[in-house]
Amino acid sequence: MDSTAPSITLVIPTFNRGNLIAATLDSAIAQAVSFLEIIVVDDGSRDDTAAVLALYAGRVQVITVANGGVQRARNIGVAAARGEFIVLCDSDDLLEPGYVAAMQAWLEAHPGCDSVYSNFVTFDEQGVHADKFAGAPVTFFAGARRDGAFWHAIPDLYRRTLAYQPLFPSGSLIRRSVYTAIGGYDPQFNGVGAEDYEFTLRLIDHTDIVLCTTPLVRVRKHAGNDSTDNIRQVRGCVQILEFALEKHPGAARHRAAILESIDVRRLDIFNGAFARGTFDIAADALARLRMRPANLKFQVKVMLMKLPAFLRRPLWKMTQ
């Protein structure tokens, strides 16, 4: 790596990914421009992760800790890093060979930049799927400035992510001093769906996040992904948004938009849980809705929810 270029440390938290982490490390090592260092935080894995990591001795720094969750593992890796910038990558995802080169070129041309999030594609055994930014609303980048593949000065990015959230940890680049200044990831969200969004909201409020439209990351979809449970993810978003309103200083000016977003998500939880027949979750979401739709379909669901269990389930089955 050019000694005059911004130094970039890669931090990879991992837990029981012995079957996948080698591919992640291979993608990191195969960069056309090398990372300053690659730090893996093994968060108390109980499979063969340690044996796989041993194969990378001399090329990867490994920190082994008792299991404490991905947020804590990220923070431990960042605390050990020497780079001016941190890149995060989950241990089942892959970086494209030109990732570091693209980020360094941007940082050299824009020395005041503090954070960049990359576009990504998802992939599974069926192949590669559409990139994340392709699904964004047409207005998502409206009013932003474009410089090649990079968008910056995106107006109201906080509010725009309430409607569509394409900022994922894998491939995110953050100035280490900024990461530290905002407190890193919050370990209290261990096990919460969409856990990274709480950090992302704080980062958006703190600095101008740049978005790279080139998909420089591949996010793996597999049975072990927490994100496969959509209701869990949406419930996590609601919890995070409520926490933001209570604890984030910058959230107050977005209060109306956040409350509206919470209601939209609670309605999604209600409909999703009702469709699954998980009536306890549906009832909780329904009780917390501030505004209820007036359409007949929703009213029928509410009526069924009020019935005794022995009547509700057979009638519910008739509606599915």
C-alpha positions in Angstrom: 0.0 0.0 0.0 1.2 3.5 -0.9 2.5 5.0 2.4 1.0 8.4 1.5 -2.5 7.0 0.9 -5.1 6.9 3.7 -4.5 3.7 5.8 -7.5 1.3 6.0 -8.0 -1.5 8.5 -10.5 -4.2 7.8 -12.4 -5.5 10.9 -14.3 -8.8 10.6 -16.4 -10.0 13.5 -17.2 -13.7 13.4 -19.1 -16.3 15.3 -19.4 -20.0 14.2 -18.6 -19.2 10.6 -15.9 -21.8 10.1 -17.6 -22.9 6.8 -17.7 -19.4 5.3 -15.0 -17.2 6.8 -12.2 -18.5 4.5 -14.0 -17.1 1.5 -14.4 -13.7 3.2 -10.7 -13.6 4.1 -9.7 -14.7 0.6 -11.6 -11.8 -0.8 -9.9 -9.4 1.6 -6.4 -10.7 0.9 -7.0 -10.7 -2.9 -7.5 -6.9 -3.0 -5.7 -5.1 -5.9 -4.6 -2.6 -3.2 -4.0 -4.1 0.2 -5.5 -3.2 3.5 -3.1 -1.9 6.1 -4.2 -4.9 8.3 -7.0 -7.4 8.6 -8.4 -8.0 12.1 -10.7 -10.8 12.8 -12.5 -10.8 16.2 -13.6 -14.4 17.0 -16.6 -13.9 19.2 -16.4 -17.2 21.1 -17.0 -19.5 18.2 -17.7 -23.1 19.1 -17.2 -24.6 15.7 -13.9 -25.0 13.7 -13.5 -21.2 13.1 -10.3 -21.1 15.1 -8.8 -23.9 13.0 -9.7 -22.1 9.8 -8.2 -18.8 11.1 -5.0 -20.6 12.0 -4.5 -21.2 8.3 -4.1 -17.4 7.8 -1.5 -16.9 10.5 0.8 -14.0 9.5 -1.7 -12.5 7.1 -4.6 -11.9 9.6 -4.6 -10.7 13.2 -7.0 -12.7 15.3 -8.5 -11.5 18.6 -10.4 -14.2 20.5 -13.0 -13.1 23.1 -15.8 -14.7 25.0 -19.1 -14.4 23.2 -20.6 -11.0 23.6 -22.3 -10.2 20.3 -21.4 -8.7 17.0 -21.6 -5.1 18.2 -19.0 -5.6 20.9 -16.8 -7.7 18.6 -16.8 -4.8 16.1 -15.8 -2.3 18.8 -13.0 -4.6 20.0 -11.6 -4.8 16.5 -11.8 -1.1 16.0 -10.0 -0.5 19.3 -7.1 -2.6 18.2 -6.9 -1.1 14.7 -4.0 1.2 13.5 -5.6 2.5 10.3 -7.0 6.0 9.9 -10.1 4.4 8.5 -12.1 1.3 9.4 -13.9 -1.0 7.0 -16.3 -3.5 8.4 -17.3 -6.8 6.8 -19.4 -9.6 8.2 -17.7 -13.0 8.1 -20.1 -14.5 5.5 -19.8 -11.6 3.0 -17.3 -10.9 0.2 -15.4 -7.8 -1.0 -14.8 -7.2 -4.7 -11.1 -7.1 -5.6 -11.3 -3.3 -6.4 -12.8 -2.3 -3.1 -9.8 -0.8 -1.4 -8.5 0.9 -4.6 -11.9 2.6 -5.1 -12.1 3.8 -1.5 -8.6 5.0 -1.4 -9.0 7.0 -4.7 -12.1 8.6 -3.3 -10.4 9.5 0.1 -7.4 10.9 -1.6 -9.5 13.2 -3.8 -11.8 14.1 -0.8 -9.6 14.2 2.3 -12.5 15.6 4.5 -14.6 12.6 3.9 -15.5 10.6 7.1 -17.7 7.8 5.9 -18.6 5.8 2.8 -21.2 3.1 2.4 -21.0 0.8 -0.6 -23.7 -0.6 -2.8 -23.9 -4.4 -2.8 -25.4 -7.4 -4.5 -26.8 -10.4 -2.6 -26.0 -13.9 -3.7 -27.0 -17.5 -2.8 -26.9 -20.9 -4.3 -29.2 -19.6 -7.1 -26.8 -16.9 -8.2 -26.3 -13.2 -7.8 -29.3 -10.9 -7.4 -30.0 -7.2 -8.1 -27.9 -4.6 -6.3 -29.4 -2.9 -3.3 -29.4 0.7 -4.7 -31.5 -0.5 -7.7 -34.4 -1.0 -5.3 -34.2 2.5 -3.9 -37.1 5.0 -4.6 -36.4 7.2 -7.6 -36.2 10.2 -5.2 -33.6 8.6 -2.9 -30.7 10.5 -4.5 -32.7 13.6 -5.5 -30.7 16.8 -4.8 -27.5 15.0 -4.0 -24.1 15.7 -5.7 -22.6 13.0 -7.9 -18.9 12.5 -8.5 -18.4 9.5 -10.7 -19.8 6.5 -8.8 -20.1 8.4 -5.6 -23.1 10.4 -4.3 -22.6 12.9 -1.4 -24.4 15.8 0.3 -27.6 13.7 0.1 -30.4 15.9 1.5 -32.4 14.5 4.4 -30.6 11.1 4.3 -31.9 10.4 7.8 -35.5 10.6 6.7 -34.8 8.8 3.4 -33.5 5.8 5.3 -36.8 5.7 7.3 -38.4 4.7 4.0 -35.6 2.7 2.4 -32.5 1.6 4.3 -29.6 0.5 1.9 -26.7 1.2 4.3 -25.4 -2.2 5.5 -22.3 -2.8 7.7 -20.4 -4.9 5.2 -18.3 -2.6 3.1 -18.9 0.5 5.3 -15.9 2.7 5.7 -15.6 5.0 8.7 -12.9 7.3 9.9 -11.7 5.7 13.1 -11.8 8.9 15.1 -15.5 9.4 14.1 -16.4 5.8 15.0 -14.9 6.4 18.4 -16.4 9.8 18.9 -20.0 8.5 18.4 -19.4 5.6 20.6 -19.2 2.7 18.2 -21.9 0.0 18.0 -24.2 -0.3 21.0 -23.9 -3.9 22.5 -27.4 -3.6 24.1 -28.8 -4.3 20.7 -27.3 -7.8 20.6 -29.9 -10.1 19.3 -32.2 -7.3 18.0 -33.2 -7.4 14.4 -31.5 -4.8 12.1 -29.1 -4.1 15.0 -26.8 -2.0 12.9 -29.4 0.6 12.1 -29.0 2.3 15.5 -25.4 3.0 14.8 -26.2 4.1 11.2 -28.7 6.7 12.4 -26.1 8.2 14.8 -23.5 8.3 12.0 -25.9 10.0 9.6 -26.6 12.6 12.2 -22.9 13.1 12.8 -21.4 13.4 9.3 -22.1 13.6 5.6 -22.2 9.9 4.5 -21.1 9.2 0.9 -22.7 6.4 -1.0 -20.8 4.5 -3.7 -23.2 3.2 -6.4 -20.7 0.5 -7.6 -21.5 -2.8 -5.9 -18.2 -3.5 -4.3 -19.6 -6.0 -1.8 -21.4 -9.3 -2.1 -23.8 -10.1 0.8 -24.4 -13.8 1.2 -27.9 -15.0 1.9 -28.1 -18.4 3.6 -30.1 -20.2 6.3 -27.9 -18.9 9.1 -28.7 -15.2 8.3 -30.6 -13.5 11.1 -32.1 -11.2 8.4 -34.2 -14.0 6.9 -36.9 -13.5 9.5 -38.5 -10.3 8.2 -40.9 -9.8 11.2 -37.9 -10.0 13.5 -36.1 -7.4 11.4 -39.0 -5.0 11.3 -39.7 -5.4 15.0 -36.0 -4.5 15.6 -36.3 -1.4 13.5 -39.2 -0.3 15.6 -37.3 -0.8 18.8 -34.3 1.1 17.4 -36.5 4.0 16.2 -38.2 4.3 19.6 -34.7 4.2 21.2 -33.5 6.9 18.8 -36.4 9.2 19.8 -35.6 8.8 23.4 -31.8 8.8 23.4 -30.4 10.3 20.2 -30.1 14.1 20.4 -30.6 14.6 16.7 -33.7 12.5 16.4 -36.0 15.2 17.8 -36.1 17.2 14.6 -37.3 14.1 12.7 -39.9 13.1 15.3 -43.0 13.3 13.1 -41.3 11.2 10.3 -40.0 8.7 12.8 -43.4 8.2 14.4 -45.0 7.8 11.0 -42.3 5.2 10.1 -42.9 3.3 13.3 -46.6 3.1 12.5 -45.9 1.9 9.0 -43.6 -0.8 10.4 -46.1 -1.8 13.1 -48.7 -2.3 10.4 -46.3 -4.5 8.5 -45.6 -6.5 11.7 -49.3 -6.9 12.3 -50.0 -8.0 8.7 -47.0 -10.3 8.6 -47.7 -11.9 12.0 -51.4 -12.3 11.1 -50.5 -14.1 7.9 -48.3 -16.5 9.8 -50.9 -17.1 12.5 -48.6 -15.8 15.3 -51.4 -13.9 16.9 -49.5 -12.9 20.0 -47.1 -10.8 17.9 -50.0 -9.5 15.8 -52.0 -8.5 18.9 -49.0 -6.6 20.3 -48.5 -4.7 17.1 -52.2 -3.9 16.8 -52.4 -2.5 20.3 -49.5 -0.1 19.6 -50.8 1.3 16.3 -51.5 5.0 16.5 -53.4 5.1 13.2 -55.4 2.2 11.9 -56.4 1.7 8.2 -60.1 2.0 7.4 -60.1 -0.6 4.6 -62.3 -3.7 5.0 -59.5 -6.2 4.8 -57.8 -4.7 7.9 -61.2 -4.5 9.7 -61.8 -8.2 9.1 -58.4 -9.0 10.6 -59.2 -6.9 13.6 -62.5 -8.7 14.0 -60.9 -12.1 13.9 -58.3 -11.0 16.4 -61.1 -10.3 18.9 -62.5 -13.8 18.7 -61.7 -16.5 21.2 -58.8 -18.7 20.1 -61.0 -21.7 19.5 -63.0 -19.7 16.9 -60.2 -17.5 15.6 -57.9 -20.1 14.1 -60.4 -22.1 12.0 -61.9 -18.8 10.7 -58.4 -17.5 10.1 -57.5 -20.6 8.0 -60.5 -19.8 5.8 -59.1 -16.4 5.0 -55.6 -17.7 4.0 
